[in-house]
Amino acid sequence: MAEVKLENVTKLYGNKVAVREVSFSCREGEFLSIAGPTGAGKSTILKMLAGIEKVSSGKITFNDRVVNDLPPQERNVSMAFETYNLYPHFKVYDNIAFPLRAPRWGLKLSHQEERRRVEEIARFLGIDELLDRLPQHLSGGQKQRVSLARALVRRPEAYLLDEPIAHLDARLKFSTQTLLKEFAANFKSTIIYVTHDYREALALSDRMVVLRKGVIEQEGKPEEIYNRPATDFVGSLIGEPPMNLVDGEIITRNGAAWFKAHEDFSIQIRDDKVESLKKAAQQAGGSTVARLGIRCEHIRLSHQKLSDNSFQLPVYAIVHEAESSVVTFELKNSFLYVRTRGEKGHRDYGLSEKAWLDLDQDHLFFYRSTVDLSKM
Amino acid sequence: MSRVDVSHCWKIYPRGNVVGVKDLTFTCNDKEFLAILGPSGGGKSSTLRMVAGLEEISRGEILFDGEVVNHLGPAERNIALAFESYALYQRLSVFENIAFPLRARGLSKTEVDQKVTSIAELLDLKSVLNKSPASLAGGHQQRVSLARAFIRKPNVTLLDEPISHMDQRVRAELRARIRRLHDDLGLTTIYVTHDQAEAISLCDRIAIINRAELQQIGTVEEIWNQPANRFVAAFVGEPAMNFITGRLESRQSVAIDAGEIKSVLPFTGEIDTKYVGAEVTIGARPQQVKISRTPLEQACVPGSIKIMEFQGEFTVLTIKLKDRDASEVKAVVQSAEKYSSNEPVWLHVNPDRIHLFDKETPILRRKSK
């Protein structure tokens, strides 16, 4: 297994920048996810690592060896594509065995040993009953697992996996996700994993890179990305419901700082948060504004006033979760979601009833606005 | 708005004599939000299409407010439909798309204007009324499609997977909007989905259909706490309910064989004496499995942490039990509580959270709270 490193890597298509000066490293044995919306440049990075796409500028190294000019077959990586790329005239068994037979790796396995390895990975991914079939007789989800098995059957320097479970149905996706995590732990593999699904990235990764329009927005452990999003973009991308983002005005009164979203939503900002509020301040239409971010589990809801900083809003709608509810409030250009615990939580508030809200300032963030909230 | 009764309905496709829906009976009450939930190919779309009048009913009756509607076409049933694909008229403006069902009825211009404006207000579409649908994002287009569906005060609203393919941000918003619209307009809504989280989020009651048959109909609480069979128990909930083998020690306790020690879990509820001593399947939801770092008297099962999957507020643990089958069990814990790989833990489940099955059938009866 290798350490994989990118230094100031840029990819241009014509004069369009797909990836701009991206640097990060995936340590030996680390599971690193590249997360981001469609078009962020995730797959382009993976293809450059695999050697399928050329780097326009910058450096890619495997264990400190520059691989920029090495063709794919000399990089010793295994790749699974979102589009499966199975050999249609090969049976599933031969598709999976293919990388074991490549002369480049000189494995020269005996028939029994080859069969043992193919069956092992097929059993692990629950596709051992498909080994004698042709790809055309498989469902999309089955094809995807065959493609994943083909990537995992060999022990290369690094695994490059591009949305390898995106086409599985929900139940199978979660169970395969757990298997991937088990695989990574068992073989201490270096894995670089591309996904647009934040839940996969959080669950699987040791570290994550969040990409936006070809640029790294945040890099860190999943806990950091979830608990302390660096920007409003990261907050809006991760969580269900995603982080609440509220635009408001900054008002200073008698030395105290207030954040005011509208008449009914106005709170005094605790001293230790004022600095981050000021950092996020922007000028707009003659006033100083910022964007507040808080996750739905960090807002308390009550029938009574909870503190001097509580405020009242009318309930817009209530949706349920298995053992909790999400009470929704309508703001000017967005919704505010609040999670309440307990099975009967959703019975507690009527439609349009005014509820008291109290934000937990330990989990309060301020951002410059870089995401258009109204667009959906 | 209407009450909908589906009474002993069958859908038999003549080609190959395939039974799409088998003797289906359920009611969607007036102003109720009912989900039809099930895996694909289970019969839920055939059901929806029969209610909508898009598909002939092979046998049985469908009634709106007590009146049989079998012979009525979709238009005469006055049904609002919204699908996963928005099916908007791309050459018409958003306004004209929403107004379309009214134009067909020959309403006056002022009436049309007034109705479109009022529904556009509810769905926040006023600023885009003059735009073309193609220029809007997916979530926006679905809102236009909903506005068009709701504008003519339908008897019944049928929604077929309207939001499952959207990203989580849009999904959260549309869920809230759809629930609000339902409550505000006093609609009777039937919502078809394969996504159990979607059904739980929006609906008052859920009808679960699999293999052409109704498996259970009930409130979210009933389905969550008293699943009618093992299919329902496993289908609803994420991660899925854990199933482990045990032996009934008495009418109040079940034992898990863990080598030298035997873990005996007490449970509340009624069980037939004939099962005492029998091997059964214990069911426990991952959200209801409690984890302890130290052994607790007897009512716990030893194991060790195998995999941890961080999910934000929660983490899903996969725990390898020290039972005979080396079963794997999932538990959902608060992420603030930190565990490490291979750490020994003890599991317990509250007596009123244990489910027991004899093969597919639940055998523990419990009064609903």
Interface residues (C-beta under 8 A of the other chain):
Chain A: P37 D169 A170 R171 F174 Q177 T178 K181 E182 A185 Y198 R199 L202 A203 L204 P222 E223 Y226 S236 L237 I238 G239 E240 P241 P242 R295 E297 Y316 A317 I318 V319 H320 E321 A322 E323 V326 T328 F335 Y337 R339 E343 L351 K375 M376
Chain B: A137 G138 G139 H140 D167 Q168 R169 V170 R171 A172 E173 R175 A176 R177 R179 R180 D183 D184 H194 D195 A197 I200 S201 L202 V220 E221 W224 G237 E238 P239 A240 Q287 K306 I307 E309 F310 Q311 G312 E313 V316 T318 S335 S341
